[in-house]
Amino acid sequence: MGVKIYNKTTPSRRNMGVNDFAELTSRSRRPVKALVRPMPKTGGRNNQGFTTSRFRGGGHKKLYRIIDFKRQKDGIEAAVQAIEYDPNRNCFIALVKYTDGELRYILAPNNMKVGDKVMSGPEAEPKVGNAMQLKQVPVGYDIHNIEMNPGQGGKLIRSAGGVGRLAAKEGDWATVILPSGEMRQVRVECRATIGQLGNVEHKNIVWGKAGRTRHKGRRPHNRGTSMNPIAHPLGGGEGRSGGGRHPCSPTGKLAKGGRTRKPRKNSNRRILRRRKSRRYGEVKLKNRK
């Protein structure tokens, strides 16, 4: 696949890029009716009407595609029928048909084509698109859609171009290197899919104009210093002010410096190497200068 860059015919077209969708078998193909369900909009509000996620609303209407993250249909071969676009995620999905006639959607690995055969379970070979337990995956292989707990369904590495690596296996635990650089232990009974996810060039897309972001259901992000003092603690003042205090939310909760992960989370002991934070990298670069 690639990214198509438009000519600079208007200001909004300048440097604007779109996916060429070369991997898709048909852009006009409608999803399988039995594998979709309605996806009502919330506008960032809860069941009482209060805003719980700011700057959400609008966007194009879409249906949710039911994805088989568990891949527990063992020992039955499936053939890829189509590579389709999914508006709910940035990677493509593949429609597979099992030999018993059942249709399912799975995450499409890179270079997967119509007619390819996939399988899950202990009988499957370690090739792209096949799903199996980590104890059956050779060390050093690229994997995605990794379970955190056996039978739970894939939770890790599900976005476009995502890929992890099985670094080691020792006893009941397998060591996996995640795209963020984090090194984590996962039980060997957890399942993963072989290969790297498709739509690798998605990160290179330049949206170009605000309207394309509105299509995704994201409204403009309004700064607190531009609001009235009744709406935000940083609001008010004559002219453009700096706020006069540390950045915070409309309710006064500090926005920076606080830890968001539970300090006594059970899975903390299974993290062998934490991901490098952006803030740590910036401090390191400043010290080099």
C-alpha positions in Angstrom: 0.0 0.0 0.0 1.0 3.7 -0.1 -0.1 7.2 0.6 -1.5 9.4 -2.2 -0.4 13.0 -1.9 -2.7 15.6 -3.5 -1.6 18.6 -5.6 -1.6 21.9 -3.8 -4.8 23.2 -5.5 -6.3 24.7 -2.4 -4.9 25.5 1.1 -6.6 22.4 2.6 -5.1 20.2 -0.1 -1.6 21.3 0.7 0.5 18.3 1.9 -2.8 16.4 2.3 -2.5 12.6 2.0 -4.9 9.7 1.8 -4.6 5.9 1.8 -4.6 4.5 -1.7 -6.3 1.3 -0.4 -4.3 -0.9 -2.7 -4.6 -3.9 -0.3 -8.4 -3.9 -0.4 -10.1 -6.3 -2.8 -13.1 -4.0 -3.4 -13.8 -0.5 -1.9 -17.5 -0.8 -2.7 -18.0 -4.1 -0.9 -20.6 -4.0 1.9 -19.8 -5.9 5.1 -21.4 -9.3 5.8 -24.8 -8.5 7.5 -24.5 -11.2 10.1 -21.1 -9.9 11.2 -22.1 -6.3 12.0 -24.1 -4.6 14.6 -25.4 -1.0 15.2 -23.0 1.4 16.8 -25.0 4.3 18.4 -23.3 7.6 19.0 -22.8 8.9 22.5 -21.3 12.3 21.8 -19.0 11.7 24.8 -21.9 11.6 27.2 -22.9 9.0 29.7 -26.4 7.7 30.4 -27.2 10.7 32.5 -26.2 13.2 29.7 -23.0 14.4 31.4 -19.9 14.9 29.3 -17.3 12.3 30.3 -15.1 12.6 27.2 -14.6 16.1 25.9 -14.4 17.1 22.3 -16.4 14.2 20.9 -19.5 14.3 18.7 -20.7 14.2 15.1 -18.8 12.0 12.7 -19.9 9.7 10.0 -22.4 7.0 10.7 -20.9 3.5 10.9 -21.5 -0.1 11.7 -19.3 -2.1 14.1 -17.7 -5.2 12.5 -17.5 -8.2 14.9 -13.9 -9.3 14.9 -12.7 -12.7 16.0 -10.0 -11.8 18.5 -10.0 -15.1 20.2 -9.3 -17.3 17.2 -10.5 -20.5 19.0 -11.9 -22.4 16.0 -9.0 -24.9 16.1 -8.1 -27.4 13.5 -10.4 -26.1 10.8 -8.8 -24.4 7.8 -10.2 -21.1 6.5 -9.7 -19.3 3.2 -9.5 -15.5 2.8 -12.5 -14.2 0.9 -11.8 -10.5 1.0 -9.7 -7.7 2.5 -12.0 -5.0 3.7 -11.9 -1.5 5.2 -13.0 -1.1 8.9 -14.1 2.4 9.9 -13.6 1.5 13.6 -9.9 0.8 13.4 -6.9 1.9 11.4 -5.8 -1.6 10.2 -7.7 -3.6 7.6 -9.7 -6.7 8.3 -10.0 -10.0 6.4 -13.2 -12.0 5.8 -12.4 -15.7 6.1 -14.6 -18.7 5.3 -14.0 -22.0 7.2 -14.4 -25.3 5.5 -17.7 -25.8 7.5 -19.1 -22.7 5.9 -18.8 -20.2 8.8 -17.7 -16.7 8.0 -15.6 -14.6 10.4 -13.7 -11.3 10.4 -10.0 -11.3 11.6 -7.3 -8.6 11.6 -5.5 -8.7 8.3 -1.7 -9.2 8.5 0.6 -7.5 6.0 0.8 -9.1 2.6 -2.3 -11.2 3.1 -4.2 -11.9 -0.1 -7.4 -13.5 -1.2 -7.1 -17.2 -1.4 -4.6 -17.6 1.4 -5.3 -20.3 4.0 -5.2 -19.6 7.7 -5.7 -21.9 10.7 -5.6 -21.7 14.5 -4.7 -24.3 17.1 -1.9 -26.7 17.8 -2.1 -28.2 14.3 -1.4 -24.8 12.6 2.0 -24.0 11.2 3.9 -20.9 12.3 3.1 -18.8 9.2 1.5 -15.4 8.6 -2.1 -15.3 9.6 -2.2 -18.5 11.7 -3.0 -18.2 15.5 -1.6 -20.5 18.2 -0.4 -20.5 21.8 2.9 -18.8 22.5 4.5 -22.1 23.5 4.1 -23.2 19.9 5.5 -20.1 18.3 9.3 -20.2 17.6 11.4 -17.7 19.4 12.2 -14.6 17.3 8.9 -14.6 15.3 6.9 -11.5 14.7 3.4 -11.6 16.3 0.3 -9.5 16.9 -3.1 -9.7 18.6 -1.6 -11.2 21.8 -3.8 -12.3 24.7 -3.1 -11.0 28.2 -4.9 -14.0 29.8 -5.6 -17.4 28.2 -8.9 -17.4 26.4 -9.5 -13.7 26.9 -9.0 -12.7 23.3 -6.2 -10.6 21.8 -5.6 -7.3 23.7 -2.1 -6.3 22.6 -0.8 -5.0 19.2 -4.0 -4.5 17.2 -3.4 -1.2 15.3 -2.1 -0.7 11.8 1.5 -1.8 11.2 1.7 -3.1 14.8 4.2 -5.9 15.4 5.8 -7.5 18.4 8.5 -10.1 18.8 8.7 -13.3 20.9 12.0 -12.8 22.7 12.2 -15.9 25.0 10.3 -18.7 26.6 11.1 -20.0 30.1 8.8 -22.3 32.0 5.2 -21.0 32.1 6.1 -17.6 30.8 7.0 -16.1 27.5 8.8 -12.7 27.0 7.3 -10.4 24.4 8.8 -7.1 23.1 6.0 -4.7 22.3 6.0 -1.9 19.7 6.5 0.7 22.5 9.8 -0.9 23.6 8.2 -2.5 26.7 9.3 -6.0 27.5 6.6 -8.0 29.2 6.0 -11.6 30.4 2.9 -13.4 29.2 1.8 -16.9 30.0 2.7 -19.4 27.3 -1.0 -20.6 27.1 -1.9 -17.1 25.7 -2.6 -17.0 21.9 -1.0 -14.8 19.3 -1.2 -14.4 15.6 1.9 -14.7 13.4 3.0 -11.7 11.3 2.8 -7.9 11.2 -0.5 -6.1 10.8 -1.3 -4.5 7.5 -1.8 -0.8 6.5 1.8 -0.1 7.6 1.8 3.4 6.0 -1.1 4.7 8.0 1.2 6.7 10.2 2.4 8.7 7.2 -1.1 10.1 6.4 -1.4 13.9 6.7 -5.1 14.8 7.4 -4.7 18.2 5.9 -7.8 19.9 7.2 -10.1 20.0 10.2 -13.0 18.5 8.3 -11.4 15.1 8.0 -11.0 15.0 11.7 -14.7 16.0 12.2 -15.6 13.0 10.0 -14.0 10.8 12.6 -16.2 12.2 15.4 -13.6 14.5 17.0 -14.7 18.1 17.7 -12.3 21.1 18.0 -10.1 21.0 21.2 -10.7 24.3 23.0 -7.9 25.6 25.3 -8.8 26.4 28.9 -7.2 29.9 28.7 -9.6 30.9 25.9 -12.7 30.1 28.0 -14.6 32.2 30.5 -13.6 31.9 34.2 -17.0 30.2 34.9 -16.2 27.4 32.4 -12.5 26.7 33.3 -10.1 27.5 36.1 -7.6 28.9 33.5 -10.2 31.1 31.9 -10.6 34.9 32.1 -8.1 37.7 32.2 -7.4 40.7 30.0 -6.1 39.6 26.6 -4.2 36.4 26.0 -3.1 35.2 29.4 -1.0 32.2 30.5 -3.6 31.0 33.0 -1.7 31.8 36.2 -1.5 28.2 37.4 -0.5 24.8 36.4 -2.5 23.1 33.5 -5.7 21.4 34.8 -9.0 20.1 33.7 -12.3 22.0 34.0 -12.8 20.4 37.4 -9.4 21.5 38.6 -7.6 18.2 38.4 -3.9 18.7 37.5 -3.1 17.6 33.9 0.7 17.0 34.1 3.0 15.1 36.4 0.5 12.6 37.9 0.8 8.9 37.4 -2.1 7.2 35.6 -1.2 3.6 36.3 -2.1 1.9 39.5 1.1 1.5 41.6 0.1 -1.9 42.9 -1.3 -3.4 39.7 -0.9 -7.2 39.7 0.7 -7.2 36.2 3.5 -4.7 37.2 5.8 -7.5 38.2 5.5 -9.0 34.7 7.0 -5.9 33.1 10.7 -6.6 32.7 11.5 -3.3 30.9 9.2 -0.3 30.8 8.6 1.8 27.6 10.6 5.0 27.3 8.5 8.0 28.0 8.6 10.9 25.7 9.5 13.2 28.6 12.5 11.1 29.5 13.7 11.2 25.9 13.4 15.0 25.7 15.4 15.4 28.9 18.1 13.1 27.5 18.4 15.2 24.3 18.7 18.4 26.3 21.5 16.9 28.4 23.3 15.9 25.2 23.3 19.5 24.0 
